[in-house]
Amino acid sequence: MNYGIYNTTETASIIELFSRTFSDSEGPAEGQMIGELVNNLISQTPEQDISVAVARDGSDVVGCILFTRLAFENENESECFLMAPVAVRTDYQGKGVGQTLIEFGLTSMRDQGVKLAFTYGDPKFYSKTGFDQVTEQAFKAPLPLSFPHGWMAQSLGEEKIEALAGLSVCVPEFNKPELW
Ligand SMILES: CC(C)(COP(=O)(O)OP(=O)(O)OC[C@H]1O[C@@H](n2cnc3c(N)ncnc32)[C@H](O)[C@@H]1OP(=O)(O)O)[C@@H](O)C(=O)NCCC(=O)NCCS
């Protein structure tokens, strides 16, 4: 298994990975929706606002995570990114690929100067990779959360960041109420 930043020639494989994995776990409609979301995120997001990490077995992409910018108003110093979505191919799940890929992705974001990573999902899984549940009072989510206890963050720098002032803005492809 190797972990790295994606290569643009892998885009179709990544979309296929998300569609299949979410179709397996959540049903075909969700698979199609997430496949389209990932396609749009990769094709529409300016380069400086997105980072994509993959897990490969040989040349096969078997895991992928996307990081996109989450901009907090009034915050110049804290560079924040949202880690979502995450997928590990169904037949590779439960072998540590997801956790290793997330660690790789977070290290790569830290190396790029990112101070704070957010995610939105199952706390049981994401707490294994250093995320803590946070409140919307401390860190305003870009849209209303239907599942507030899935809102999580972790500091990638030296200092513990306990709150950020003001509203947050996600990239346009995430600016859809049904995704939150
Ligand atoms: C969630 C996912 C990325 C985890 O990747 P993975 O490679 O299977 O995870 P790992 O093998 O590194 O870690 C497995 C651990 O996480 C737990 N875990 C895995 N998926 C979980 C989930 N959906 N919810 C809660 N815990 C989960 C396992 O119980 C296991 O715990 P253990 O180490 O105590 O036994 C993967 O299962 C997946 O792609 N699922 C379908 C899509 C999805 O739900 N994505 C996340 C939402 S964006």
The ligand as an SDF file (V2000), in Angstrom:
LIG
                    3D

 48 50  0  0  0  0  0  0  0  0999 V2000
  -15.2390    4.9550    7.1570 C   0  0  0  0  0  0  0  0  0  0  0  0
  -14.0780    4.3830    6.3460 C   0  0  0  0  0  0  0  0  0  0  0  0
  -13.4220    5.5010    5.5550 C   0  0  0  0  0  0  0  0  0  0  0  0
  -13.0710    3.7690    7.3230 C   0  0  0  0  0  0  0  0  0  0  0  0
  -11.9530    3.2620    6.6080 O   0  0  0  0  0  0  0  0  0  0  0  0
  -11.3160    1.8540    7.0200 P   0  0  0  0  0  0  0  0  0  0  0  0
  -10.0850    1.6690    6.2100 O   0  0  0  0  0  0  0  0  0  0  0  0
  -12.3510    0.8050    6.9460 O   0  0  0  0  0  0  0  0  0  0  0  0
  -10.9570    2.1500    8.5520 O   0  0  0  0  0  0  0  0  0  0  0  0
   -9.7430    1.5760    9.3970 P   0  0  0  0  0  0  0  0  0  0  0  0
   -9.5330    0.1490    9.0290 O   0  0  0  0  0  0  0  0  0  0  0  0
   -8.5780    2.4900    9.3280 O   0  0  0  0  0  0  0  0  0  0  0  0
  -10.3290    1.7330   10.8550 O   0  0  0  0  0  0  0  0  0  0  0  0
  -11.2880    0.8140   11.2550 C   0  0  0  0  0  0  0  0  0  0  0  0
  -11.8090    1.2430   12.5940 C   0  0  0  0  0  0  0  0  0  0  0  0
  -12.7660    2.2630   12.4150 O   0  0  0  0  0  0  0  0  0  0  0  0
  -14.0510    1.7790   12.7580 C   0  0  0  0  0  0  0  0  0  0  0  0
  -14.9580    2.1900   11.6900 N   0  0  0  0  0  0  0  0  0  0  0  0
  -14.8250    1.9730   10.3740 C   0  0  0  0  0  0  0  0  0  0  0  0
  -15.8790    2.5210    9.7210 N   0  0  0  0  0  0  0  0  0  0  0  0
  -16.6550    3.0960   10.6580 C   0  0  0  0  0  0  0  0  0  0  0  0
  -17.8680    3.8150   10.6010 C   0  0  0  0  0  0  0  0  0  0  0  0
  -18.5190    4.0710    9.4560 N   0  0  0  0  0  0  0  0  0  0  0  0
  -18.3740    4.2480   11.7610 N   0  0  0  0  0  0  0  0  0  0  0  0
  -17.7660    3.9960   12.9510 C   0  0  0  0  0  0  0  0  0  0  0  0
  -16.6080    3.3250   13.0380 N   0  0  0  0  0  0  0  0  0  0  0  0
  -16.0660    2.8720   11.9160 C   0  0  0  0  0  0  0  0  0  0  0  0
  -13.9280    0.2760   12.8250 C   0  0  0  0  0  0  0  0  0  0  0  0
  -14.8210   -0.2480   13.7760 O   0  0  0  0  0  0  0  0  0  0  0  0
  -12.4870    0.0860   13.2440 C   0  0  0  0  0  0  0  0  0  0  0  0
  -12.3590    0.2180   14.6460 O   0  0  0  0  0  0  0  0  0  0  0  0
  -11.2750   -0.6540   15.4380 P   0  0  0  0  0  0  0  0  0  0  0  0
   -9.9320   -0.2660   14.8850 O   0  0  0  0  0  0  0  0  0  0  0  0
  -11.4890   -0.2390   16.8620 O   0  0  0  0  0  0  0  0  0  0  0  0
  -11.6470   -2.0630   15.1530 O   0  0  0  0  0  0  0  0  0  0  0  0
  -14.5490    3.2500    5.3820 C   0  0  0  0  0  0  0  0  0  0  0  0
  -15.0850    2.2080    6.1450 O   0  0  0  0  0  0  0  0  0  0  0  0
  -15.5440    3.7070    4.3400 C   0  0  0  0  0  0  0  0  0  0  0  0
  -15.1320    4.1690    3.2700 O   0  0  0  0  0  0  0  0  0  0  0  0
  -16.8510    3.5310    4.6010 N   0  0  0  0  0  0  0  0  0  0  0  0
  -17.9080    3.8560    3.6430 C   0  0  0  0  0  0  0  0  0  0  0  0
  -17.9760    5.3360    3.3430 C   0  0  0  0  0  0  0  0  0  0  0  0
  -18.0540    6.1960    4.5840 C   0  0  0  0  0  0  0  0  0  0  0  0
  -18.8510    5.9350    5.4910 O   0  0  0  0  0  0  0  0  0  0  0  0
  -17.2050    7.2440    4.6490 N   0  0  0  0  0  0  0  0  0  0  0  0
  -17.1280    8.1140    5.7890 C   0  0  0  0  0  0  0  0  0  0  0  0
  -18.1260    9.2130    5.7530 C   0  0  0  0  0  0  0  0  0  0  0  0
  -17.5630   10.6130    4.7990 S   0  0  0  0  0  0  0  0  0  0  0  0
  1  2  1  0
  2  3  1  0
  2  4  1  0
  2 36  1  0
  4  5  1  0
  5  6  1  0
  6  7  2  0
  6  8  1  0
  6  9  1  0
  9 10  1  0
 10 11  2  0
 10 12  1  0
 10 13  1  0
 13 14  1  0
 14 15  1  0
 15 16  1  0
 15 30  1  0
 16 17  1  0
 17 18  1  0
 17 28  1  0
 18 19  1  0
 18 27  1  0
 19 20  2  0
 20 21  1  0
 21 22  1  0
 21 27  2  0
 22 23  1  0
 22 24  2  0
 24 25  1  0
 25 26  2  0
 26 27  1  0
 28 29  1  0
 28 30  1  0
 30 31  1  0
 31 32  1  0
 32 33  2  0
 32 34  1  0
 32 35  1  0
 36 37  1  0
 36 38  1  0
 38 39  2  0
 38 40  1  0
 40 41  1  0
 41 42  1  0
 42 43  1  0
 43 44  2  0
 43 45  1  0
 45 46  1  0
 46 47  1  0
 47 48  1  0
M  END
$$$$
